[in-house]
Structures are given as structure tokens and as C-alpha cells.
Amino acid sequence: MTLATLAEAKAHLQITDAARDAEVTQFLELASAQVFDYIGSRADPLWDEDTAPDIVQASTLYTLGHLWEHRGDDAAEQTDERFWQGLSLRLMRLRDPAIA
């Protein structure tokens, strides 16, 4: 299950042909799972590409772009920190509150 469509993902990544559809789909599934995991128990398990709130869909595309660009084969620690800050700002209203 994904939180954005393949067409939206390809447009976000600026991919215009079908040659990389399987790869984009794999990364879209990973991004969707990461967004679900980040939101936690407040994520509706029935959300999909049609029913997820706009901010969840946008956050999925944001995560997709990060995963696509940083595939774990570079030293992107600083970039990762900024990514997580950006995701947190986007989803903070939907996320389970942390207990200190």
C-alpha cells in the first residue's frame, strides 16, 4: 500500500518514462512505510493514495525524494538530520506525542 500514486511519485522525481516504474514503486512503498511508522498509532491503517490527508501524501513524496537521492551509499548524516527535521515539521500534528 502506498500513500501517493506512481504518477505523483514519477512527477515528483521528474521521471517521464516507464523504464524505472518498478524501482520507483519500491521506493514509494518504502517511503509510505516510513511515513506510517513515523506517525505511529495515529496513522489510519485504511489510508491509501486516495484517502490519506494531503500533508501525509506530501510527506510521502518528500520522503521518497530523500530516499531516491540518498540510497545509503553516501555520507549524508547532515542531510539526514535536516530531512528528519523537515519530516517532523510536516507531520508533527499527526504524530503520537512523545513521553519524556
N, C-alpha and C positions, 0 to 999 in steps of 0.2 A: 504494500500500500504506500502511496506517495501523497505528499501534501501540495504538490503542484503538478501540472501536466508536463508531458515530454515536450510539447510545443513551447511551453513557457520556459522550460529549462534550456532548450536549444536556443531560444531567442536571447535568454539571459547570457548564455555563453557565446553568443554570436556564431552559432554553428548552423549552416544552411543546408547541408546535405544529410542523407540518411546513413552514410557510412559509419558513423560513430553512435548510432542510436542505442545499441546495446551498452556501450560504455557510459553514455550519458544516463541511461536508465539505472545502471548500477550505482553511479554516484548520486543520482536523485533519491534512490532508496536509502542510501547511507545518510544523506542529508536529512531526509524525513525522519529516520530513526533517531538521529542526533537531536533534532528539534523536539520530538516526542519525549526523549529521555531528559532533555534539559527542562522542559515544562513540568515533568513529573506527573503526579497523580491528578493534577488539574487538567491534564490533556484529555480531551474526549476521545475514547478509543474508536468512535464512529467517524471521526474527521477523515476526510479524504481530499482529493484535489478539487472537489466541487463544494464541500461543506466546511472546510477549515476557514477560520477567520482570515481576513486579508493580511493581518500582521503576521500570522503563522505562515501563510504562503510566502510572503515577502522574506521572512526569516529563513525559510527553507531555501529559497533562491540565493540568499546571502550566504548561507552555509554551503550550498552547492558550489558557488563561485570560489569560496575559500578552499574546499576540498579539491576542486578541479585544478586550482593553481598550485596548491601546496600538497603534493601527494606523499609527503613523508620522506622525500629524498633530498631535502634541503634543510639547512639550519634556520628555521623560521620561528625561533622562540619568541622574538619580539613581535612578529606578525601574529603569531598565535595569541599572545596576550591581548593585542588590540582587537583581534577577531572576537574573543570571548567577551571583552568589554562591550563591543558593538552588539553582540547577540543578547547579552544581558540587558542592555538598554532597550532593545526592541521588545523583549519578552517579559520584562520584569513584572508587569501587571498580571500576567497569566501564570507565573511560576509559583510553586509552593513556597511559602515564606520559610526562610532558614531558621533553625533554632540554635541559639548560641549556647 
